[in-house]
């Protein structure tokens, strides 16, 4: 399914409509891009879409180039116009496409399409292997609370945002349609999954159900030291 069909909007309206669908969309992307080191040279964007996050990353890292991966040929054409010669665009699934060596791997509203924890664990392991020393994985996505009452309040806040631009029926239809394909992992669970794959995780932005995570690989020596400390605490 194309991105436009999944979201229930016209592709030509994507960049305008996405702001009516995702609360604080611009702030979220700016927070994600702010984590990119200015000296980065290669940035891989998983599910690049129209290139909105990539373009912000390139504004921050002036010498960088983006490798953008997306399965939707139509949306890649929009990304190509936005990124110009600084973008190399690859059509395919980021779950299977080989990842080049990179200073940063980024994703915005893409990883919730990974339907199982095992598939996401494999992806995170591949990302970790692709990152150069000092590199980072940055993901902006929907990660509701595990607590049901808090998650319900977050959902109501999302509906309120949708209702500002869409009818009640259309807002409800959006959420039903997305629920059939999207998997919104609670934030605590996503952090735990990243840590199990050898990352240290910082939450750099959070508003209601939406968050930006910055994950950096933990070196083998640091993992050994951490394990030794835990063993020492158990023995004492």
C-alpha positions as CSV (number, residue, x, y, z in Angstrom):
1,X,0.0,0.0,0.0
2,X,1.3,3.5,-0.9
3,X,1.9,6.0,1.9
4,X,-0.9,8.3,0.6
5,X,-3.4,5.4,0.6
6,X,-2.3,4.3,4.1
7,X,-2.8,7.8,5.4
8,X,-6.0,8.4,3.5
9,X,-4.8,11.6,1.8
10,X,-3.7,12.7,-1.7
11,X,0.1,12.4,-2.2
12,X,0.2,16.0,-3.6
13,X,-1.1,17.2,-0.3
14,X,1.1,15.1,1.9
15,X,3.4,17.8,3.4
16,X,0.4,20.0,4.2
17,X,-1.9,17.2,5.4
18,X,0.6,15.4,7.6
19,X,0.6,18.4,10.0
20,X,-3.2,17.9,10.5
21,X,-2.6,14.2,11.3
22,X,0.4,14.3,13.6
23,X,0.4,16.8,16.5
24,X,3.5,19.0,16.8
25,X,4.9,17.5,13.6
26,X,7.4,20.2,12.8
27,X,8.7,20.4,16.4
28,X,9.1,16.6,16.4
29,X,11.2,16.7,13.2
30,X,13.3,19.6,14.4
31,X,14.1,17.7,17.7
32,X,15.1,14.6,15.7
33,X,17.3,16.6,13.3
34,X,19.0,18.5,16.2
35,X,20.6,15.2,17.3
36,X,22.6,14.9,14.1
37,X,26.3,15.8,14.5
38,X,27.2,18.7,12.2
39,X,30.2,16.7,10.9
40,X,28.1,13.8,9.8
41,X,28.8,12.7,6.2
42,X,26.4,9.9,5.5
43,X,22.8,9.7,6.9
44,X,20.5,6.8,6.1
45,X,16.7,7.6,6.3
46,X,14.5,4.5,6.8
47,X,11.2,5.2,5.1
48,X,12.4,8.5,3.8
49,X,8.9,9.6,2.6
50,X,9.0,13.1,1.1
51,X,12.4,13.8,2.7
52,X,11.1,16.2,5.4
53,X,13.3,14.8,8.1
54,X,16.3,14.3,5.7
55,X,16.1,17.9,4.6
56,X,16.3,19.1,8.2
57,X,19.2,16.8,8.9
58,X,21.1,18.1,5.8
59,X,20.5,21.7,7.0
60,X,22.3,20.7,10.2
61,X,25.1,18.6,8.6
62,X,26.2,20.8,5.7
63,X,28.6,18.2,4.1
64,X,26.3,15.2,4.5
65,X,24.5,13.2,1.9
66,X,21.4,11.1,2.5
67,X,20.6,7.6,1.4
68,X,16.8,7.4,1.6
69,X,15.0,4.1,1.5
70,X,11.3,3.7,0.8
71,X,9.1,1.2,-0.9
72,X,6.8,3.8,-2.4
73,X,8.0,4.9,-5.8
74,X,5.6,7.9,-6.0
75,X,6.8,9.4,-2.7
76,X,10.4,8.9,-3.7
77,X,9.9,11.3,-6.6
78,X,8.8,13.9,-4.1
79,X,11.9,13.2,-2.0
80,X,14.1,13.5,-5.0
81,X,12.8,17.0,-5.7
82,X,13.3,18.0,-2.1
83,X,16.8,16.6,-1.6
84,X,18.3,17.2,-5.0
85,X,21.8,16.0,-5.6
86,X,22.4,15.4,-1.9
87,X,20.0,12.5,-1.8
88,X,20.5,9.0,-3.1
89,X,17.1,7.3,-3.1
90,X,16.6,3.5,-3.1
91,X,13.3,1.8,-3.7
92,X,12.7,-1.1,-1.4
93,X,11.9,-2.3,2.1
94,X,14.3,-1.0,4.7
95,X,13.9,-4.4,6.4
96,X,15.7,-6.0,3.5
97,X,17.7,-3.4,1.7
98,X,21.4,-3.5,2.6
99,X,22.4,-0.5,4.8
100,X,25.6,1.4,3.9
101,X,28.0,2.5,6.6
102,X,26.6,5.7,8.1
103,X,27.1,8.4,10.8
104,X,23.4,8.4,11.5
105,X,20.3,6.3,10.7
106,X,17.1,8.2,11.1
107,X,13.4,7.4,10.8
108,X,10.2,9.3,11.2
109,X,6.9,7.5,11.4
110,X,8.4,4.5,9.7
111,X,9.3,2.0,12.3
112,X,5.7,1.5,13.5
113,X,5.3,-0.4,10.2
114,X,7.6,-3.2,11.6
115,X,4.9,-5.6,12.9
116,X,6.9,-7.9,15.2
117,X,9.5,-7.5,17.9
118,X,11.7,-10.1,16.3
119,X,11.7,-8.2,13.0
120,X,12.5,-5.0,14.8
121,X,15.3,-6.6,16.8
122,X,16.8,-7.8,13.5
123,X,16.6,-4.3,12.1
124,X,18.2,-2.7,15.1
125,X,21.0,-5.2,15.0
126,X,21.6,-4.3,11.3
127,X,21.5,-0.6,12.1
128,X,24.0,-1.1,14.9
129,X,26.4,-2.9,12.6
130,X,26.1,-0.1,9.9
131,X,26.8,2.8,12.3
132,X,30.3,4.2,12.3
133,X,32.0,4.9,15.6
134,X,30.1,7.7,17.3
135,X,27.0,7.1,15.1
136,X,23.4,7.1,16.3
137,X,20.0,5.9,15.5
138,X,17.3,8.5,15.7
139,X,13.6,7.6,15.5
140,X,10.5,9.9,15.8
141,X,7.3,8.0,16.2
142,X,4.2,7.2,18.2
143,X,5.0,5.4,21.4
144,X,2.1,5.5,23.8
145,X,2.3,4.9,27.6
146,X,2.0,1.3,28.8
147,X,-0.5,2.5,31.5
148,X,-4.0,2.2,30.0
149,X,-5.3,5.3,31.6
150,X,-2.4,7.5,30.4
151,X,-2.6,5.9,26.9
152,X,-6.3,6.7,26.7
153,X,-5.6,10.3,27.6
154,X,-2.9,10.4,24.9
155,X,-5.3,9.0,22.4
156,X,-7.9,11.6,23.3
157,X,-5.3,14.3,22.8
158,X,-4.6,12.9,19.3
159,X,-8.3,12.9,18.4
160,X,-8.6,16.5,19.6
161,X,-5.7,17.4,17.2
162,X,-7.4,15.5,14.3
163,X,-10.8,17.2,15.0
164,X,-9.2,20.6,14.6
165,X,-8.9,19.9,10.8
166,X,-11.2,17.0,10.2
167,X,-14.7,15.9,11.1
168,X,-15.3,13.5,14.0
169,X,-16.2,10.7,11.6
170,X,-13.1,11.2,9.5
171,X,-10.8,11.4,12.6
172,X,-12.2,8.1,13.8
173,X,-11.8,6.6,10.4
174,X,-8.1,7.6,10.3
175,X,-7.4,5.9,13.6
176,X,-9.2,2.7,12.6
177,X,-7.4,2.5,9.3
178,X,-4.0,3.1,10.8
179,X,-4.6,0.5,13.6
180,X,-5.0,-2.2,11.0
181,X,-1.4,-1.7,9.8
182,X,0.5,0.2,12.4
183,X,2.1,-1.2,15.6
184,X,2.6,1.5,18.3
185,X,5.0,0.0,20.9
186,X,4.9,1.5,24.3
187,X,7.9,3.8,24.9
188,X,9.3,1.8,27.8
189,X,9.1,-1.4,25.7
190,X,10.8,0.2,22.7
191,X,13.6,1.5,24.9
192,X,14.1,-2.0,26.4
193,X,14.2,-3.5,23.0
194,X,16.9,-1.1,21.8
195,X,18.9,-1.7,24.9
196,X,18.7,-5.5,24.3
197,X,20.3,-4.8,20.9
198,X,23.3,-3.0,22.4
199,X,22.1,0.6,22.4
200,X,22.1,3.3,25.0
201,X,18.9,5.4,24.7
202,X,18.0,9.0,25.4
203,X,14.5,10.4,25.0
204,X,15.2,13.8,23.5
205,X,11.6,14.9,22.9
206,X,8.2,13.8,24.3
207,X,4.7,15.1,23.9
208,X,1.6,12.9,24.7
209,X,2.0,9.7,22.7
210,X,4.8,11.0,20.4
211,X,8.5,10.8,21.1
212,X,12.0,11.2,19.6
213,X,14.6,8.7,20.7
214,X,18.4,8.9,20.1
215,X,20.1,5.6,20.5
216,X,23.9,5.1,20.4
217,X,25.7,1.8,20.3
218,X,27.3,0.7,23.6
219,X,30.9,-0.4,23.1
220,X,31.9,-4.0,23.9
221,X,34.2,-2.8,26.7
222,X,31.4,-0.7,28.3
223,X,29.0,-3.7,28.1
224,X,31.6,-5.9,29.8
225,X,32.2,-3.3,32.5
226,X,28.5,-3.0,33.1
227,X,28.1,-6.7,33.3
228,X,31.0,-6.9,35.8
229,X,29.5,-4.3,38.0
230,X,26.2,-6.1,38.0
231,X,27.9,-9.3,38.9
232,X,29.8,-7.6,41.7
233,X,26.6,-6.1,43.2
234,X,25.0,-9.6,43.1
235,X,28.0,-11.1,44.9
236,X,28.0,-8.4,47.6
